[in-house]
């Protein structure tokens, strides 16, 4: 399995022979590795945690370009259908979808989910985290945007993730202290990648501080665009 952080909360996940983009916020992302899209020969699936613009990102454009299937909340799929997309796997929290040897499960997150159009919020369903499983590969938990909640322990119990992609930016999500509590008390991860930090001035969470607070699991700090093989 290969995992590449693309800045902010965006990832390229290569699992089970499939290429999956998660929350592909490329345009306007100051931490996106320029030119990475040129490396993508195909994108089989695009998986979305919620409908904020910095997570929905370039989904419509990329799905049209690569003929990708979108996995997302039902409301997000309906919205993207109005933009001309027609390949979806609609989901909701608590459910799982198996696609070509990869199982994607949607789990709870504490946040919001709306797209602002002409100054008006358009509902995008509920925010979520995503769990990715495939035979022989480590289980990956992308927490999406979320605050700390103790039922992360249930996510660990049900899905047994080994890799966690956790927000640390503060203000809109967990900061380093709360994210470290998630790792030390509720999750039992082998590898942790802090996300949703440094993209905008308001995201002040420090990955080095987070790393210093984590007592369980190894914190990885890859550069955007550099793949990590697990």
DRENNU-245089 format. One record per residue (C-alpha): residue number from 1; x, y, z. Coordinates in pm, 1 decimal. Example, Ala and Ser with C-alpha at 12.3 -4.5 7.8 and 13.67 -1.06 7.14 Angstrom:
% DRENNU-245089
- 1,1230.0,-450.0,780.0
- 2,1367.0,-106.0,714.0
This chain:
% DRENNU-245089
- 1,0.0,0.0,0.0
- 2,124.8,346.2,-87.3
- 3,0.9,667.9,71.0
- 4,90.0,1015.5,-53.0
- 5,-9.0,1331.2,132.7
- 6,-103.9,1609.7,-109.0
- 7,-122.6,1886.7,148.6
- 8,-412.8,1992.4,371.5
- 9,-636.3,1680.3,400.3
- 10,-583.5,1548.8,47.1
- 11,-429.4,1207.6,-18.6
- 12,-350.8,970.7,-299.9
- 13,-409.5,618.5,-168.5
- 14,-287.6,321.3,-372.3
- 15,-458.9,17.3,-223.3
- 16,-576.0,-314.2,-363.5
- 17,-452.9,-218.5,-709.8
- 18,-675.9,89.8,-711.6
- 19,-591.6,459.1,-720.7
- 20,-804.5,657.3,-477.6
- 21,-801.3,1030.5,-413.9
- 22,-930.1,1148.4,-76.7
- 23,-1058.3,1507.0,-38.2
- 24,-869.9,1629.1,-350.1
- 25,-827.0,1997.9,-272.0
- 26,-565.7,2097.4,-532.4
- 27,-663.3,2441.2,-662.6
- 28,-604.2,2705.7,-394.5
- 29,-417.6,2466.0,-165.8
- 30,-89.7,2633.9,-70.1
- 31,57.3,2300.2,42.9
- 32,-33.1,2103.6,-271.1
- 33,278.6,1966.9,-448.5
- 34,273.7,2146.6,-781.9
- 35,243.1,1916.2,-1081.4
- 36,136.1,1608.5,-886.6
- 37,-173.2,1566.7,-1100.5
- 38,53.7,1506.7,-1398.8
- 39,175.5,1187.2,-1228.4
- 40,-173.9,1040.5,-1212.6
- 41,-233.0,798.4,-1498.6
- 42,-574.6,706.7,-1361.8
- 43,-803.6,776.8,-1066.8
- 44,-1047.8,494.5,-999.6
- 45,-1228.7,650.1,-704.1
- 46,-1259.7,983.5,-527.3
- 47,-1365.8,956.5,-162.7
- 48,-1495.9,1258.6,26.8
- 49,-1528.1,1316.7,401.1
- 50,-1758.5,1619.3,374.1
- 51,-1872.9,1902.4,152.7
- 52,-1662.7,2202.0,257.7
- 53,-1482.3,2358.0,-36.6
- 54,-1136.4,2269.2,96.9
- 55,-1234.2,1899.5,86.3
- 56,-1473.4,1880.3,-208.1
- 57,-1198.2,2069.6,-386.8
- 58,-1137.3,1965.4,-746.6
- 59,-1362.6,1659.5,-733.4
- 60,-1593.9,1756.7,-1020.2
- 61,-1308.8,1840.7,-1255.8
- 62,-1099.0,1536.0,-1166.5
- 63,-1391.1,1292.1,-1182.4
- 64,-1475.0,1413.1,-1532.2
- 65,-1109.8,1399.5,-1640.2
- 66,-1045.1,1044.9,-1517.6
- 67,-1393.6,896.2,-1529.6
- 68,-1374.4,834.4,-1154.4
- 69,-1650.7,706.2,-929.3
- 70,-1722.7,931.3,-629.9
- 71,-1781.8,781.3,-284.8
- 72,-1949.6,1033.9,-57.1
- 73,-2252.6,1128.7,148.5
- 74,-2578.5,1094.4,-44.6
- 75,-2631.2,1473.3,-49.4
- 76,-2283.5,1536.0,-192.2
- 77,-2348.4,1282.5,-467.5
- 78,-2674.4,1456.4,-552.7
- 79,-2498.6,1793.1,-565.4
- 80,-2222.3,1660.8,-792.2
- 81,-2487.2,1501.0,-1013.1
- 82,-2623.2,1850.5,-1072.8
- 83,-2272.6,1942.7,-1196.1
- 84,-2274.5,1671.9,-1462.5
- 85,-2121.6,1374.2,-1283.7
- 86,-2291.6,1036.2,-1310.6
- 87,-2069.7,777.0,-1138.7
- 88,-2135.9,754.1,-764.3
- 89,-2140.0,526.4,-463.6
- 90,-2360.2,720.2,-215.0
- 91,-2304.5,638.7,152.1
- 92,-2391.5,745.9,503.5
- 93,-2242.8,707.0,850.3
- 94,-2231.3,348.2,972.5
- 95,-2237.0,200.1,622.8
- 96,-1972.1,32.2,408.8
- 97,-1925.5,-8.2,34.8
- 98,-1702.7,-268.7,-129.7
- 99,-1553.2,-154.8,-459.1
- 100,-1310.1,-374.8,-654.7
- 101,-1146.4,-532.6,-350.5
- 102,-1142.6,-219.7,-133.1
- 103,-1398.1,-169.2,143.8
- 104,-1476.2,190.2,238.1
- 105,-1666.3,255.2,561.6
- 106,-1811.8,588.3,668.1
- 107,-1775.4,676.2,1036.1
- 108,-1868.9,958.5,1269.5
- 109,-1695.5,1298.2,1278.5
- 110,-1778.4,1612.9,1474.5
- 111,-1782.5,1907.5,1236.7
- 112,-2017.4,2066.2,980.9
- 113,-2070.4,2018.6,608.9
- 114,-2204.6,2285.7,376.0
- 115,-2086.8,2452.8,58.6
- 116,-2119.6,2830.9,35.5
- 117,-2265.3,2944.9,-296.6
- 118,-2337.3,3314.2,-351.2
- 119,-2305.8,3366.3,22.2
- 120,-2568.1,3101.7,101.6
- 121,-2486.7,2766.6,269.0
- 122,-2591.8,2461.5,66.5
- 123,-2628.6,2152.9,285.3
- 124,-2398.5,1862.0,207.7
- 125,-2526.1,1612.4,460.0
- 126,-2321.6,1525.1,765.9
- 127,-1943.7,1530.4,810.1
- 128,-1771.0,1194.2,830.5
- 129,-1449.4,1002.8,857.8
- 130,-1356.5,720.9,620.9
- 131,-1196.5,381.2,680.0
- 132,-1024.5,196.5,394.0
- 133,-962.1,-179.1,403.2
- 134,-812.9,-423.2,153.5
- 135,-674.6,-773.9,195.3
- 136,-308.5,-770.6,296.9
- 137,-291.4,-393.8,347.3
- 138,-295.9,-186.8,666.9
- 139,-637.4,-39.5,751.5
- 140,-642.1,338.8,699.2
- 141,-859.4,579.6,898.7
- 142,-901.4,930.2,754.2
- 143,-1073.1,1124.2,1031.5
- 144,-1187.2,1409.6,805.4
- 145,-1239.5,1736.3,988.7
- 146,-1333.9,1659.9,1346.2
- 147,-1312.0,1752.5,1708.1
- 148,-1210.2,1498.4,1969.2
- 149,-1476.2,1245.5,2068.5
- 150,-1441.2,939.1,2286.8
- 151,-1626.4,711.6,2042.3
- 152,-1309.6,707.5,1835.3
- 153,-1250.2,405.3,2059.3
- 154,-1542.8,234.7,1884.4
- 155,-1391.4,309.4,1544.0
- 156,-1073.9,139.8,1667.0
- 157,-1272.3,-154.5,1804.2
- 158,-1480.2,-206.6,1490.2
- 159,-1227.2,-147.5,1213.3
- 160,-886.1,-184.4,1383.3
- 161,-712.1,88.9,1183.8
- 162,-333.3,83.5,1183.1
- 163,-281.2,411.4,996.6
- 164,-448.4,732.0,1111.8
- 165,-476.5,1059.9,920.5
- 166,-576.9,1308.4,1187.9
- 167,-640.4,1685.0,1175.1
- 168,-430.2,1900.1,1410.0
- 169,-481.1,2253.1,1274.5
- 170,-701.9,2380.6,1561.5
- 171,-982.5,2640.7,1536.8
- 172,-1192.0,2431.0,1294.1
- 173,-1075.4,2084.8,1409.1
- 174,-872.0,1923.9,1683.6
- 175,-549.8,2095.9,1777.0
- 176,-229.6,1907.0,1863.6
- 177,-328.0,1843.4,2226.3
- 178,-669.8,1698.1,2145.5
- 179,-536.3,1494.2,1853.9
- 180,-266.6,1350.7,2080.7
- 181,-535.2,1245.0,2331.0
- 182,-714.7,1069.0,2045.6
- 183,-396.9,871.5,1973.7
- 184,-298.8,805.4,2334.7
- 185,-639.3,713.7,2475.7
- 186,-889.6,611.5,2207.7
- 187,-701.1,491.8,1900.2
- 188,-424.5,232.2,1878.3
- 189,-244.4,326.6,1559.1
- 190,93.5,214.1,1431.9
- 191,140.7,518.3,1209.0
- 192,-10.6,865.4,1229.2
- 193,2.7,1147.7,973.6
- 194,-109.8,1490.5,1099.5
- 195,-321.0,1677.6,845.1
- 196,-523.2,1999.4,801.4
- 197,-244.7,2225.4,927.4
- 198,-38.2,2507.4,777.6
- 199,-254.7,2560.5,470.3
- 200,-403.2,2888.7,593.7
- 201,-282.4,3132.9,864.5
- 202,-576.5,3038.7,1087.1
- 203,-457.7,2677.0,1105.1
- 204,-195.8,2720.9,1373.7
- 205,-154.7,2360.8,1493.0
- 206,213.7,2260.0,1508.2
- 207,300.5,1906.9,1386.8
- 208,619.5,1899.5,1592.2
- 209,423.0,1976.1,1907.6
- 210,175.3,1704.2,1815.5
- 211,458.0,1456.5,1762.5
- 212,607.0,1540.6,2101.5
- 213,274.2,1467.1,2274.0
- 214,196.4,1132.7,2109.1
- 215,289.2,836.8,2328.8
- 216,136.5,553.9,2121.4
- 217,218.5,507.2,1753.4
- 218,478.0,660.5,1522.6
- 219,408.7,1009.0,1388.0
- 220,513.6,1047.3,1024.3
- 221,574.3,1391.3,876.2
- 222,606.5,1334.2,502.1
- 223,653.1,1620.8,261.0
- 224,357.6,1675.4,28.8
- 225,404.8,1460.7,-279.4
- 226,647.3,1213.6,-120.4
- 227,492.5,863.8,-103.7
- 228,501.7,649.4,207.4
- 229,494.5,271.8,153.8
- 230,334.9,68.5,432.4
